[in-house]
Amino acid sequence: MRFLLPVFILLLFGGCGYKSAKEYSKRVVKERVYTKIEIYLRDPQNLVLIKDALNQAVVERFGASLAPKDSADTEILVKVKKITFTPLEYDRYGYVIYYRANVLIEFVVNDKRIVKGGFYDFPIEPNSVITDSLRFIAIKEGAKKAIDRFIAQIGAMGVK
């Protein structure tokens, strides 16, 4: 009897047609992928992080491999549209102590334009400025969230 329950559960899930998001996204993003990022003149030093995060997502989340442009099945073009920092919280003296970094990224896949945003909230010391290292981390984390939303959109496109 203990043997039948796991077999029944496997047959139930196997028979219902469940597919992972990776399977659906393979209908949109094929096996070999070329990624390109356009330079964002206001913040060029963070583009390397965004490209690395996208390349990692292509390999891990789509199950694809990176390829040169001439041998790729799919091309993903990335454009950073906007990076902003918004104060969220002030201390009792009126100094900003919490910021939100908003990163808006445009992805172009197979001539389909997808715009996704991500954010990252972080504290700073009162009466201080956002340091380069905090800014770097905030943009990186916001971009990762935008890439996650892009991946979810690709999976949804593969279902249709």
C-alpha positions in Angstrom: 0.0 0.0 0.0 2.9 2.4 0.8 4.2 1.8 -2.6 1.0 2.6 -4.5 0.6 6.2 -3.1 3.9 7.5 -4.6 3.1 5.7 -7.9 -0.4 7.2 -8.0 1.0 10.7 -7.3 3.6 10.4 -10.1 0.9 9.2 -12.6 -1.4 12.0 -11.6 1.2 14.7 -12.2 2.6 13.0 -15.2 -0.8 12.7 -16.8 -2.0 16.2 -16.2 0.4 17.8 -18.7 2.5 19.8 -16.3 5.4 21.6 -17.9 7.9 23.9 -16.3 8.3 27.5 -17.3 11.6 26.6 -18.9 9.8 24.3 -21.3 7.4 27.1 -22.4 10.2 29.7 -22.7 12.1 27.4 -25.1 9.4 28.1 -27.6 10.5 31.7 -27.7 14.2 31.5 -26.7 15.8 28.8 -28.7 19.0 26.8 -28.0 21.7 29.2 -29.0 21.4 32.8 -27.8 23.3 36.0 -28.5 23.0 38.8 -26.0 23.8 42.5 -26.7 23.5 45.5 -24.4 23.4 49.0 -25.7 25.6 51.6 -23.8 23.7 53.7 -21.3 25.8 56.9 -21.3 24.6 58.1 -17.9 25.8 54.9 -16.2 28.1 52.8 -18.4 30.0 51.1 -15.5 26.9 49.1 -14.4 26.2 47.6 -17.9 28.7 44.8 -17.3 26.7 43.7 -14.3 23.5 43.7 -16.2 24.9 41.8 -19.1 26.4 39.2 -16.8 23.1 38.8 -15.0 21.3 38.4 -18.3 23.9 35.8 -19.6 23.5 33.9 -16.3 19.7 33.9 -16.7 20.0 32.7 -20.3 22.1 29.7 -19.3 20.3 28.8 -16.0 16.7 29.8 -16.5 16.2 29.2 -20.2 18.6 26.2 -20.4 20.2 27.7 -23.5 23.8 28.4 -24.4 25.5 31.6 -25.4 26.6 31.9 -29.0 28.1 34.5 -31.4 25.7 36.6 -33.3 26.2 34.7 -36.7 25.4 31.3 -35.2 22.6 32.3 -32.7 19.0 31.2 -33.0 17.7 34.0 -30.8 19.1 37.5 -30.2 18.3 39.4 -27.1 19.0 43.1 -27.2 19.0 45.0 -23.9 18.6 48.8 -23.4 18.7 50.5 -20.0 16.0 53.1 -20.3 16.2 54.8 -17.0 17.8 54.5 -13.6 16.4 56.7 -10.8 16.8 57.0 -7.0 13.8 58.0 -5.0 13.8 58.9 -1.3 11.5 56.7 0.7 12.0 57.6 4.3 13.3 60.6 6.2 14.6 60.9 9.8 13.2 63.4 12.2 15.5 66.1 11.0 14.5 65.7 7.4 17.5 63.8 6.1 16.9 60.9 3.7 17.6 57.6 5.4 16.0 55.1 2.9 16.2 55.2 -0.9 14.7 53.1 -3.7 16.6 52.5 -6.9 14.4 52.0 -9.9 15.8 50.3 -13.0 13.8 50.3 -16.3 15.1 47.9 -19.0 13.9 47.3 -22.5 14.4 43.8 -23.9 14.0 43.1 -27.6 13.6 39.4 -28.4 12.7 38.2 -31.9 11.5 41.7 -32.8 9.2 41.8 -29.7 9.8 44.7 -27.3 9.4 44.0 -23.6 9.9 46.7 -21.0 10.3 45.6 -17.4 11.3 47.4 -14.3 12.9 46.4 -11.1 13.7 48.1 -7.8 15.9 47.8 -4.8 15.4 49.6 -1.4 18.4 50.4 0.7 19.3 52.5 3.8 21.9 55.2 4.0 23.3 57.1 6.9 21.5 60.4 7.8 23.1 63.5 6.2 25.2 61.5 3.8 25.1 60.8 0.0 24.7 57.5 -1.8 28.2 56.0 -2.2 29.3 54.5 -5.4 29.3 51.0 -3.9 25.7 51.4 -2.6 24.7 52.7 -6.0 26.4 49.8 -7.8 24.6 47.2 -5.6 21.3 48.9 -5.9 21.4 49.0 -9.7 22.6 45.4 -9.8 19.7 44.2 -7.6 17.1 46.3 -9.4 18.3 44.9 -12.8 18.1 41.4 -11.5 14.5 41.9 -10.6 13.8 43.4 -14.0 15.5 40.4 -15.6 13.3 38.0 -13.5 10.2 39.8 -14.7 11.5 39.5 -18.3 12.0 35.8 -17.9 8.4 35.4 -16.5 7.1 37.3 -19.5 9.0 35.0 -21.9 7.5 31.9 -20.2 4.0 33.4 -20.6 4.7 34.2 -24.3 5.7 30.5 -24.8 2.3 29.3 -23.4 0.4 31.2 -26.1 
